[in-house]
Amino acid sequence: MNDFVGVVWRSQAKGPRGDMGKRKIQDEAEVIRWFEEGRTYQWMIDEYRRKYGIDTVSSMWGNFRNRRGLDRRITRDDDLIPWFVRVEHRHLYPLMMLRAEARRRDGRELTESDRARLDSWRRTLAKDGVVVHYDPDTVGGFSYVRRRAEDHDLIRQPARKTTPRRRSG
């Protein structure tokens, strides 16, 4: 008897489509277009609040992207950024430039200012004969170290990669 009551209660709590609560995505084609235009999650949050009066969070947009099989908004390059980067180091200039280089290598469009900054940064690395090194236990995290014969890219490769990966499946 108790199991039956539980089933009835759960089915009554579901909406007309059989899911909990109202869907927030009003127009999937519109949202897909925003992803194709490269809109940020924050822009989507703000636009949904302005246009529909609906509050959303960035994880909702990421989940939508994932469910629809849309391209990731970021380019992962574990050879160029092989480290788990601490939160306090995630907005520092060397990492920003490595991310821009990852996008360039992936064939993604860079803004004119990003392209100019990246080109200048790469020239400076070459001129100074340095590569990027990351040590999470230092205040600044990133530093530039003298290039060695075994340095074949823009970074000093760590002994092992520490970039976290989501489990598949």
Secondary structure, DSSP 4 states (H G I P E B T S, - for coil): -HHHHHHHHHHHHS-TTSSSS----S-HHHHHHHHHHT--HHHHHHHHHHHH-----HHHHHHHHHHHTPPPSS---TTTS-SPPPGGGTTSHHHHHHHHHHHHHTT----HHHHHHHHHHHHHHHHHTEEEEE-TTSSS-EEEEE--TT--SSB---SS-----PPP-
